[in-house]
Every structure is written in structure tokens, then in C-alpha cells.
Amino acid sequence: MTTVMAKKLVFGLLLFSLSLLSSISKEPSPSIAVLDMTEVFANHPATELASKELTEAREVSRKTFKEKSNLLKQVLQKHQELIRAGKKEEAAEELKKANEAERAIATLRTTELRDLEEKFRKSKNQIMKDIQKSVAAFNKDGRYALIFDHSSSSSNGLPQVVHAPGAEDITTAVIAFIKKESEKSPPKHTP
């Protein structure tokens, strides 16, 4: 190989490398996006269903509590009537029933409150998992290197995203994407 041919080959490879590098550098790097997770959560199709189910469960709990409380009042009234009538043994039995009813009410309140809180936590976690999957699907092309929640606060109450110039707010687009996806498979009964 002659020196001229070698120089042409090296020069050609150098030009090819430069053109390759320039085409790589011309590609836009993935950008940063922000979204308002509070708004996305509020607009998620499953949120309305979960809220409705929790409200219904809370109403059933209140109704049961009210029925048990009314039963307790009746037992206590009967207890008082038996005492006034001088029927001490029967009054003692009614007092036992009243004590059992009070324990049942206390247990009911504690248990149902805990169960409602657990149901709320499970529903919220499931919706958040759905949102995270949807955001990942929304960004499957990798156009965003990072997506931050600008509605969240740190443990000391300060905003986590203070300033994000150039970051695109994708909240509306993500909500529309989730709604479109939910039309394909509507939200189901929450756990």
C-alpha cells in the first residue's frame, strides 16, 4: 500500500468517524420532566371507584355502630327499669349484657377503623403502582431521562423539586394517557 493510499484511507476513516460523532451529538439528549402526582392520583379512574367503595364501607360501619349503640341504650334502660322494680338478679343480667355490648362496640370501632385504614392503604398503593406503570409506558421511548413529582414534599415539608428550568410538565399528558389506557381495561373492584 502506498503512502498516498494510506493517507487517503486514514483521512476517509477520520471523516467517517467525525460524521458519526457529529450525528451522535446532534441527537437530543433525553430531557427532564415533572408531573403533579397529586393531580394524576386524583384523576386516576380507579381513585373514584376506591373512594366510593371506602365511603360505602364507612357508612356501613357507622350504621352498625349506631345499631349497637342503640341496643346498648335499650339494655341500659331495661337495667334501670329492673332496678326500680326491685328485680336485682334480672338487673344484674342486663348489666352483664350491657358490658358485653360496650366491649363489642369498642372492638367493632377499633377493628373496623383498622380495616378501613388497611383497605385505604391497599387501594392507594395499587393506584400508585398503576400510575408508575403508566408513567413507564408513557415514557417507553425514553424521551425523558428523569421524571420528578413536583407536588411532593420532603420529610421536613419542603418541596423536593424547587426549580426545574427546561423541564417539561407532563401532568396533563400522563392523565390523558392513563384515561386512554383505562378505556381498554376499566378499573376493577379495589382490594
TORVEXVEX-280751 format. One line per 3 residues: number of its first residue (from 1); for each residue x, y, z of N, C-alpha, C, O, CB. Coordinates in steps of 0.2 Angstrom, whole numbers, plus 5000, padded with zeros to 4 digits. Glycine has a CB too. Layout:
// residues N
NUM	X,Y,Z,X,Y,Z,X,Y,Z,X,Y,Z,X,Y,Z; ... $
// end
This chain:
// residues 191
1	5004,4994,5000,5000,5000,5000,5005,5006,5000,5009,5007,5004,4995,5000,5006; 5003,5011,4996,5007,5017,4995,5005,5022,5001,5000,5021,5004,5006,5020,4989; 5009,5026,5002,5008,5031,5007,5002,5036,5005,4999,5038,5010,5015,5036,5008 $
4	5001,5037,4999,4996,5041,4997,4989,5038,4999,4984,5040,5001,4996,5043,4990; 4989,5031,4997,4983,5027,4998,4982,5027,5006,4976,5027,5008,4984,5020,4995; 4987,5026,5010,4986,5025,5017,4984,5032,5020,4979,5032,5024,4993,5023,5020 $
7	4986,5037,5017,4984,5044,5020,4977,5045,5018,4973,5047,5022,4988,5050,5017; 4975,5043,5012,4968,5043,5010,4963,5039,5014,4958,5041,5016,4967,5042,5002; 4965,5033,5015,4962,5028,5020,4961,5031,5027,4955,5031,5029,4965,5022,5020 $
10	4966,5034,5030,4966,5037,5036,4961,5043,5036,4957,5044,5041,4973,5039,5039; 4962,5047,5031,4958,5053,5030,4951,5051,5030,4946,5054,5033,4960,5057,5024; 4949,5046,5026,4942,5044,5025,4939,5041,5031,4934,5043,5033,4942,5038,5019 $
13	4943,5037,5035,4941,5035,5041,4940,5040,5046,4935,5040,5050,4946,5030,5044; 4944,5045,5046,4944,5051,5051,4937,5055,5049,4934,5057,5054,4950,5055,5050; 4936,5056,5043,4930,5059,5041,4923,5055,5043,4919,5058,5045,4930,5061,5033 $
16	4924,5049,5042,4918,5044,5044,4917,5045,5051,4911,5045,5053,4920,5037,5041; 4923,5045,5055,4922,5045,5062,4919,5052,5065,4915,5052,5069,4929,5044,5066; 4921,5057,5061,4919,5064,5063,4911,5064,5061,4907,5067,5065,4923,5069,5060 $
19	4909,5062,5056,4902,5062,5054,4898,5058,5058,4893,5060,5060,4901,5060,5046; 4901,5052,5060,4897,5048,5065,4896,5051,5072,4891,5051,5075,4901,5041,5066; 4902,5054,5074,4902,5058,5081,4897,5064,5080,4893,5065,5085,4909,5060,5083 $
22	4897,5067,5075,4893,5073,5074,4885,5071,5074,4881,5075,5077,4894,5077,5068; 4884,5065,5071,4877,5063,5071,4875,5061,5078,4869,5062,5080,4876,5058,5066; 4879,5058,5082,4878,5056,5088,4876,5062,5093,4872,5063,5097,4883,5052,5091 $
25	4880,5067,5092,4880,5073,5096,4874,5077,5094,4871,5081,5098,4886,5078,5096; 4871,5077,5088,4865,5080,5086,4859,5078,5089,4854,5081,5089,4865,5080,5078; 4859,5071,5091,4853,5068,5093,4852,5072,5100,4856,5072,5104,4854,5061,5094 $
28	4845,5074,5101,4844,5077,5108,4845,5072,5113,4842,5066,5113,4837,5080,5107; 4848,5074,5119,4848,5070,5124,4841,5070,5128,4838,5074,5128,4854,5073,5129; 4840,5064,5131,4834,5064,5135,4833,5070,5140,4838,5072,5143,4833,5057,5139 $
31	4827,5072,5140,4826,5078,5144,4823,5076,5151,4822,5070,5152,4821,5083,5141; 4822,5081,5155,4819,5080,5162,4812,5082,5161,4810,5087,5158,4823,5084,5167; 4807,5079,5165,4800,5081,5165,4798,5081,5172,4801,5078,5177,4796,5076,5161 $
34	4793,5084,5174,4790,5085,5180,4782,5083,5179,4779,5084,5174,4791,5092,5184; 4779,5081,5185,4772,5080,5185,4769,5080,5192,4773,5080,5196,4770,5073,5182; 4763,5082,5192,4760,5083,5198,4756,5076,5200,4751,5075,5198,4755,5089,5198 $
37	4759,5072,5204,4757,5066,5206,4750,5066,5210,4746,5062,5209,4762,5062,5210; 4749,5072,5214,4743,5073,5217,4737,5073,5212,4732,5070,5213,4743,5079,5222; 4738,5077,5207,4733,5078,5202,4732,5072,5198,4727,5070,5196,4735,5084,5197 $
40	4738,5068,5196,4737,5062,5192,4733,5057,5197,4729,5053,5194,4744,5059,5191; 4735,5056,5203,4731,5052,5208,4724,5054,5208,4719,5049,5207,4734,5052,5215; 4722,5060,5209,4715,5062,5209,4711,5061,5203,4705,5059,5203,4715,5070,5211 $
43	4715,5061,5197,4711,5060,5191,4712,5053,5188,4709,5051,5183,4714,5064,5186; 4715,5048,5192,4716,5041,5190,4709,5038,5190,4705,5039,5195,4721,5037,5195; 4706,5034,5185,4700,5031,5185,4698,5027,5191,4692,5027,5194,4699,5027,5179 $
46	4703,5024,5194,4702,5019,5200,4701,5023,5206,4698,5020,5211,4708,5014,5201; 4703,5029,5207,4703,5033,5213,4695,5035,5214,4693,5034,5220,4706,5040,5212; 4691,5036,5209,4684,5037,5211,4681,5031,5213,4677,5031,5218,4681,5040,5204 $
49	4682,5025,5210,4679,5019,5212,4681,5017,5219,4677,5015,5223,4681,5013,5207; 4688,5018,5221,4690,5017,5228,4687,5021,5233,4685,5019,5238,4698,5017,5228; 4687,5028,5231,4683,5032,5236,4676,5030,5237,4674,5031,5243,4684,5040,5233 $
52	4673,5029,5232,4666,5026,5233,4665,5020,5237,4661,5020,5242,4663,5025,5226; 4669,5015,5236,4669,5009,5240,4671,5011,5247,4668,5008,5252,4674,5004,5237; 4676,5015,5248,4678,5017,5255,4672,5021,5259,4671,5020,5265,4684,5020,5255 $
55	4669,5025,5255,4664,5029,5258,4658,5024,5260,4655,5025,5265,4661,5034,5253; 4656,5019,5256,4651,5015,5257,4653,5010,5263,4649,5009,5267,4650,5010,5251; 4659,5008,5263,4661,5004,5269,4661,5008,5276,4659,5006,5281,4668,5001,5268 $
58	4663,5014,5275,4662,5019,5281,4655,5020,5283,4654,5020,5289,4666,5026,5279; 4651,5020,5279,4643,5021,5280,4641,5015,5284,4637,5015,5288,4639,5023,5274; 4643,5009,5281,4641,5003,5284,4643,5002,5291,4640,5000,5296,4643,4997,5280 $
61	4649,5004,5292,4652,5004,5299,4649,5009,5304,4647,5007,5309,4660,5006,5298; 4647,5015,5301,4643,5020,5305,4636,5017,5307,4634,5018,5313,4643,5026,5302; 4633,5014,5302,4626,5011,5303,4627,5005,5309,4623,5005,5313,4624,5008,5297 $
64	4632,5001,5308,4632,4996,5313,4634,4998,5320,4631,4996,5325,4638,4991,5311; 4638,5003,5320,4640,5006,5326,4634,5009,5330,4632,5009,5336,4645,5012,5326; 4630,5013,5326,4624,5016,5328,4619,5011,5331,4616,5012,5336,4620,5020,5323 $
67	4618,5005,5327,4613,5000,5329,4616,4997,5336,4612,4996,5340,4613,4994,5324; 4622,4996,5336,4625,4993,5343,4624,4998,5348,4622,4996,5354,4632,4991,5342; 4625,5004,5347,4624,5009,5352,4617,5010,5354,4616,5010,5360,4626,5016,5350 $
70	4612,5009,5350,4605,5009,5352,4603,5003,5356,4599,5004,5360,4601,5010,5345; 4606,4998,5354,4605,4991,5358,4607,4992,5365,4604,4990,5370,4608,4985,5354; 4613,4995,5365,4616,4996,5372,4612,5001,5376,4611,5000,5382,4623,4999,5371 $
73	4609,5006,5373,4605,5011,5377,4598,5007,5379,4596,5008,5385,4603,5017,5372; 4596,5003,5375,4590,4999,5377,4591,4994,5383,4587,4994,5387,4587,4995,5371; 4597,4991,5382,4599,4986,5388,4600,4990,5394,4597,4988,5400,4605,4983,5386 $
76	4603,4996,5394,4604,5000,5400,4597,5003,5403,4596,5003,5409,4609,5006,5398; 4593,5005,5398,4586,5007,5400,4582,5001,5404,4579,5002,5409,4582,5010,5394; 4583,4995,5401,4579,4990,5404,4583,4988,5411,4579,4987,5416,4580,4983,5400 $
79	4589,4989,5411,4593,4988,5418,4590,4993,5423,4589,4991,5429,4600,4989,5417; 4589,4999,5421,4587,5004,5426,4580,5003,5428,4578,5003,5434,4587,5011,5423; 4575,5000,5423,4569,4999,5425,4568,4993,5430,4564,4993,5434,4565,4997,5418 $
82	4573,4988,5429,4573,4982,5433,4575,4984,5440,4573,4981,5445,4577,4977,5430; 4580,4988,5440,4582,4991,5447,4576,4994,5451,4575,4993,5457,4588,4996,5446; 4573,4999,5447,4567,5002,5450,4562,4997,5452,4558,4999,5457,4564,5007,5445 $
85	4561,4992,5449,4556,4987,5450,4558,4982,5456,4555,4978,5458,4554,4983,5444; 4565,4983,5458,4567,4979,5463,4569,4972,5461,4570,4967,5465,4562,4978,5469; 4570,4971,5455,4572,4964,5452,4580,4965,5451,4582,4966,5445,4569,4963,5445 $
88	4584,4963,5456,4591,4964,5456,4594,4959,5452,4599,4960,5449,4593,4964,5463; 4592,4953,5452,4595,4947,5449,4595,4948,5441,4599,4948,5437,4592,4940,5451; 4589,4950,5439,4587,4952,5432,4591,4958,5430,4594,4958,5424,4580,4953,5430 $
91	4592,4963,5434,4595,4969,5433,4603,4967,5432,4606,4970,5427,4594,4974,5438; 4605,4963,5436,4612,4961,5435,4614,4957,5429,4619,4958,5426,4614,4956,5441; 4609,4953,5426,4610,4950,5420,4610,4955,5414,4614,4955,5409,4604,4945,5419 $
94	4605,4960,5415,4605,4966,5410,4612,4970,5410,4614,4972,5405,4599,4970,5411; 4615,4970,5416,4621,4974,5416,4627,4970,5413,4631,4973,5410,4623,4975,5424; 4626,4964,5414,4631,4959,5410,4631,4960,5402,4636,4961,5399,4631,4952,5412 $
97	4624,4960,5400,4623,4961,5393,4626,4968,5391,4629,4969,5385,4616,4961,5391; 4625,4973,5395,4627,4980,5393,4635,4980,5393,4637,4983,5388,4625,4985,5399; 4638,4977,5398,4645,4977,5397,4648,4973,5391,4653,4975,5388,4648,4973,5404 $
100	4644,4968,5389,4646,4964,5383,4645,4968,5377,4649,4968,5372,4642,4957,5383; 4640,4972,5377,4638,4977,5371,4643,4982,5371,4646,4984,5365,4631,4980,5372; 4646,4985,5377,4651,4990,5377,4657,4987,5374,4661,4991,5370,4652,4993,5384 $
103	4659,4981,5376,4665,4978,5373,4665,4977,5366,4669,4978,5362,4667,4972,5377; 4659,4975,5364,4658,4973,5357,4658,4980,5353,4661,4980,5347,4651,4970,5355; 4656,4985,5355,4656,4992,5352,4663,4994,5351,4665,4997,5346,4652,4997,5356 $
106	4667,4994,5357,4674,4996,5357,4678,4992,5352,4682,4994,5348,4677,4995,5364; 4677,4985,5352,4680,4981,5347,4679,4982,5340,4683,4983,5336,4679,4973,5349; 4672,4983,5339,4670,4985,5332,4673,4991,5330,4675,4992,5324,4662,4986,5332 $
109	4673,4996,5334,4676,5003,5332,4683,5002,5330,4686,5004,5325,4675,5008,5338; 4687,4999,5335,4694,4998,5334,4695,4994,5327,4700,4995,5323,4697,4995,5340; 4692,4988,5327,4693,4983,5321,4691,4986,5315,4695,4986,5310,4689,4977,5322 $
112	4685,4989,5314,4683,4992,5308,4687,4998,5306,4688,4999,5300,4676,4994,5309; 4689,5002,5311,4693,5008,5309,4700,5005,5306,4702,5008,5301,4695,5012,5315; 4703,5000,5309,4709,4997,5307,4708,4994,5300,4712,4995,5295,4712,4992,5312 $
115	4703,4991,5299,4701,4988,5292,4700,4993,5287,4702,4992,5281,4695,4983,5293; 4697,4998,5289,4696,5004,5284,4702,5007,5282,4704,5008,5276,4691,5009,5286; 4707,5008,5287,4713,5011,5285,4717,5006,5281,4721,5009,5277,4717,5012,5292 $
118	4717,5000,5282,4721,4995,5278,4718,4995,5271,4722,4994,5266,4720,4988,5282; 4711,4995,5271,4709,4995,5264,4711,5001,5260,4712,5001,5254,4701,4994,5264; 4711,5007,5263,4713,5013,5260,4720,5013,5258,4722,5015,5253,4712,5019,5265 $
121	4724,5010,5262,4731,5009,5261,4733,5005,5255,4736,5006,5250,4735,5007,5267; 4729,4999,5255,4730,4994,5249,4727,4998,5243,4731,4997,5237,4726,4988,5250; 4722,5001,5243,4719,5004,5237,4724,5010,5234,4725,5010,5228,4712,5008,5238 $
124	4726,5014,5239,4731,5019,5237,4737,5016,5234,4740,5018,5229,4733,5023,5243; 4740,5011,5237,4746,5008,5234,4745,5005,5227,4749,5005,5223,4749,5002,5239; 4739,5002,5226,4738,4999,5220,4737,5004,5215,4740,5003,5209,4731,4995,5220 $
127	4734,5010,5216,4733,5015,5211,4740,5018,5210,4741,5020,5204,4728,5021,5214; 4744,5019,5215,4751,5021,5214,4755,5017,5209,4759,5019,5205,4755,5023,5221; 4754,5010,5210,4758,5005,5206,4755,5006,5199,4759,5006,5194,4757,4998,5209 $
130	4749,5007,5198,4746,5008,5191,4749,5014,5188,4750,5014,5182,4738,5008,5192; 4749,5020,5192,4752,5026,5189,4759,5025,5187,4761,5027,5182,4751,5032,5195; 4763,5022,5192,4770,5021,5190,4771,5017,5183,4775,5018,5179,4774,5017,5196 $
133	4767,5012,5183,4767,5008,5176,4765,5012,5171,4768,5011,5165,4762,5001,5177; 4760,5016,5171,4758,5020,5166,4763,5025,5164,4764,5027,5158,4751,5024,5168; 4766,5028,5169,4771,5033,5168,4777,5030,5164,4780,5033,5159,4774,5036,5174 $
136	4779,5024,5166,4784,5020,5162,4782,5018,5155,4786,5019,5150,4786,5013,5166; 4776,5017,5154,4773,5015,5147,4773,5022,5143,4775,5022,5137,4766,5012,5148; 4771,5027,5146,4771,5034,5143,4778,5036,5141,4778,5039,5135,4768,5039,5148 $
139	4783,5034,5144,4790,5036,5143,4794,5030,5140,4800,5030,5141,4793,5038,5149; 4790,5025,5137,4794,5019,5134,4799,5021,5129,4803,5017,5128,4789,5014,5131; 4798,5027,5126,4803,5029,5120,4809,5032,5124,4814,5033,5120,4799,5033,5116 $
142	4809,5033,5130,4815,5036,5134,4816,5043,5132,4822,5045,5133,4821,5032,5132; 4811,5047,5130,4812,5054,5129,4814,5058,5135,4817,5063,5135,4806,5057,5125; 4812,5055,5141,4813,5058,5147,4818,5054,5151,4817,5048,5153,4807,5060,5151 $
145	4824,5057,5153,4829,5053,5157,4826,5053,5164,4828,5048,5168,4836,5057,5157; 4823,5058,5167,4821,5058,5174,4814,5061,5173,4812,5066,5170,4825,5062,5178; 4809,5059,5178,4803,5062,5179,4802,5063,5186,4802,5058,5190,4797,5057,5175 $
148	4801,5069,5188,4800,5071,5195,4793,5072,5197,4789,5075,5193,4805,5077,5197; 4791,5071,5203,4785,5073,5206,4786,5080,5209,4789,5081,5214,4782,5068,5211; 4783,5085,5206,4784,5092,5209,4779,5094,5214,4779,5099,5217,4784,5097,5203 $
151	4774,5089,5215,4769,5090,5220,4771,5088,5227,4768,5089,5232,4762,5087,5219; 4777,5084,5227,4779,5080,5234,4783,5085,5238,4786,5090,5235,4782,5074,5232; 4783,5083,5244,4787,5087,5249,4792,5082,5252,4791,5076,5253,4783,5090,5254 $
154	4798,5084,5255,4802,5080,5258,4799,5079,5265,4794,5081,5267,4809,5084,5259; 4803,5075,5269,4801,5073,5276,4800,5079,5281,4796,5079,5285,4805,5068,5279; 4804,5085,5279,4803,5091,5283,4798,5096,5280,4798,5102,5282,4810,5094,5284 $
157	4794,5094,5275,4789,5098,5272,4791,5102,5267,4787,5106,5264,4786,5102,5278; 4797,5102,5265,4800,5107,5259,4799,5103,5253,4799,5097,5252,4807,5108,5261; 4798,5107,5247,4797,5104,5241,4803,5100,5239,4809,5102,5240,4795,5109,5236 $
160	4802,5095,5235,4808,5091,5233,4810,5094,5226,4816,5093,5225,4805,5083,5232; 4806,5096,5222,4808,5100,5216,4807,5107,5217,4802,5109,5217,4805,5097,5210; 4813,5111,5218,4812,5118,5219,4812,5122,5213,4809,5127,5212,4818,5120,5224 $
163	4817,5120,5208,4817,5123,5202,4820,5119,5197,4825,5115,5197,4823,5129,5203; 4816,5118,5191,4817,5114,5186,4817,5117,5179,4812,5116,5175,4813,5107,5186; 4821,5122,5178,4820,5126,5171,4821,5121,5165,4826,5117,5165,4825,5132,5171 $
166	4817,5122,5160,4818,5117,5155,4814,5111,5155,4814,5107,5150,4825,5116,5153; 4812,5109,5161,4809,5103,5162,4801,5104,5160,4798,5109,5161,4809,5101,5170; 4799,5098,5156,4793,5099,5153,4788,5096,5158,4789,5091,5161,4792,5094,5147 $
169	4782,5100,5159,4777,5097,5164,4772,5092,5160,4769,5095,5155,4773,5103,5167; 4772,5086,5162,4769,5081,5158,4762,5079,5161,4759,5074,5159,4773,5075,5156; 4760,5082,5166,4754,5080,5170,4748,5079,5166,4745,5073,5166,4753,5085,5176 $
172	4746,5084,5162,4740,5083,5158,4741,5077,5153,4736,5074,5152,4739,5090,5154; 4747,5077,5150,4748,5071,5145,4748,5064,5148,4745,5060,5145,4755,5072,5142; 4750,5064,5154,4750,5057,5158,4743,5056,5160,4741,5050,5159,4755,5058,5164 $
175	4739,5061,5162,4732,5059,5164,4728,5057,5158,4724,5052,5158,4729,5066,5167; 4729,5060,5152,4726,5058,5146,4728,5051,5144,4724,5047,5142,4727,5063,5140; 4734,5050,5145,4737,5043,5143,4734,5038,5148,4732,5032,5145,4745,5043,5144 $
178	4733,5039,5154,4730,5034,5159,4723,5033,5157,4721,5028,5157,4731,5037,5166; 4719,5039,5156,4712,5038,5154,4711,5034,5148,4707,5030,5147,4709,5045,5153; 4716,5035,5143,4715,5031,5137,4716,5024,5138,4713,5020,5135,4720,5034,5131 $
181	4722,5023,5142,4723,5016,5144,4718,5012,5148,4716,5006,5147,4730,5015,5148; 4714,5016,5152,4709,5013,5156,4703,5012,5152,4699,5007,5154,4707,5018,5162; 4702,5015,5146,4696,5013,5142,4697,5006,5139,4692,5003,5138,4696,5018,5136 $
184	4703,5004,5138,4705,4997,5136,4703,4992,5141,4701,4987,5140,4712,4997,5134; 4705,4994,5148,4703,4989,5153,4701,4994,5159,4705,4996,5163,4710,4985,5155; 4695,4995,5160,4692,4999,5165,4694,4996,5172,4695,4990,5173,4684,4999,5165 $
187	4695,5001,5177,4697,4999,5184,4692,4994,5187,4686,4994,5186,4697,5005,5188; 4694,4990,5191,4690,4985,5194,4690,4986,5201,4693,4991,5204,4694,4978,5193; 4686,4982,5205,4685,4982,5212,4692,4982,5215,4696,4978,5214,4681,4976,5214 $
190	4692,4987,5220,4699,4988,5224,4699,4982,5229,4694,4980,5231,4699,4995,5227; 4706,4981,5231,4707,4975,5236,4704,4977,5243,4704,4973,5248,4714,4974,5237 $
// end
